[in-house]
Amino acid sequence: MDLQPIKRALLSVSDKTGLGVLARALAAKNVELYSTGGTLKYLKGEGLSVTAVEDYTGFPEMMDGRVKTLHPKVHGGFLAKRSLPEHIAAIEKHGIKLFDLVVVNLYPFESVTAKADTTFDEAVENIDIGGPAMIRSAAKNAETLTVLVSPQQYPEFLEIFAKEDGKIPRAFREKCRLAAYRRTAEYDAAITQYLQKLSVKNGASGKTVSLQLYEAQPLRYGENPHQSASYLLEKESDKTWKQLAGKELSFNNILDLGIAIRLASDFVSPVCAIFKHTNPCGVAMGENQAQILQYAMDTDPVSFFGGIVVFNRRLTLEAAQKLSPHFFELIIAPEFESDTLHLLQAKKNLRLIQVDFGRANNQNIHDLRSVPGAGGYLLQSQDFPLWDKSVLKTVSKKDPDAEMLRDLEFAFRVAKFVKSNTVVFARGGRTLAIGAGQMSRIDAIHIAQKKAAEANLSLKGSVMASEAFFPFRDSVDACAQIGVAGIVQPGGSIKDAESIAAADEHGIALIFTGMRHFRH
């Protein structure tokens, strides 16, 4: 079938972004515009000639707009196959008009239900019925019809529309078809998950989890060169970062990127962290960015080579100049000063990543992992709560002063992001040594002690944080030999009393947080 220019379009959108530009471009080519409700009012306000769908169907909008487009004259105009004489005969018999373009985006169910104060009735009213039905009908007939479901599609459509004199190639229509069904699938999944959460709260069982993922970025390989891999997203808006320079990110780069963003997002104060194999090997906080970078590198002068660096403040030129002589895989920040960007882009393979930290801690994204040997998946909410002062308990005779409490909080906040079993030694808002991923906590202490000695950093007078409780008093005794002044751990062991007694014997302040932070 020869390509025909777009003659008639139906527009019905919740998100009006870019709508005026799109509609004016269509009207300039004498495309007939049909619309409903708020979209109709908006377009008329733009001075455009628009036909109300209810005037076309002869059936009024009713029930507060719940029923307006569910009509044969609408869906018949989408679904008719123009190559079939019997379809054309039905159209002529029933006075149905053929549509060439359908622009629909859905009620904002996801954003409405993301608000803590949304009521159930409000959520239900934001379940779109006519919108998904129109999208599915229009997408089914991509042979002759174009469907747009997001303002992000408008620029490409308008470019093609102008270039091809209103004739939209099949390849673009097929691309739009896929985007349409992806959108309705993710929308239905969001509704299902919302209702599922409510049913679980009400005591229902048999939980069902629905995920619709698409390949946002094919990767050269996985953790190792013989493994294939992809970077997947539920929707494009879930991506909180963009790459400004450097080589394409690898599977391992993205793993490190994710945990680095989470740590940097967890700090209100300016912070710098260096990661290697998803473990922080040095962290510091403070106003002088170049100084905290140096502190982070000093924690482990060997391991930071080839690591990734994250800042939760705009990267300054002074800090970039300190970074530049060293080899790093990624540098991550919310912004880069122009001189900074120019300096670092000179290292052509260095990956520079800009992050929207305001969206990074999305509590609606759960932690999903596969367990291939056992079969299936594990799903959990993210480990967000951390330092709740209302449940902190000083269990030792010695009380920590305000300065020590700040260091204990800092060390515990870092420990949350280190593989278990772990210990973190810190003082003055900087890490001094980190012992990560050991089978016993006492081994983690010994490794951290060894690393501090190699880095010429004294642990005397420092604090130590453990992400889980001490099963025995040996960790406290080891810290006393090192000269540690304060310890923070969750507590909860049947032998907590022994650890408390050890702390009192050695004059160490001991704080229980009441919350464990295993990371496997």
PyMOL commands that set and color helices and strands:
alter all, ss='L'
color gray80, all
select helices_A, chain A and resi 19-28+37-45+53-57+72-79+85-94+109-113+120-125+130-140+151-163+170-201+236-238+251-266+289-299+317-323+338-345+357-360+402-415+441-454+474-482+496-506
alter helices_A, ss='H'
color red, helices_A
select strands_A, chain A and resi 8-12+32-35+51-52+101-104+146-148+214-219+229-233+241-245+271-276+279-285+308-311+330-333+351-355+367-370+377-380+393-394+423-427+430-435+463-466+486-489+509-512
alter strands_A, ss='S'
color yellow, strands_A
deselect
rebuild
show_as cartoon
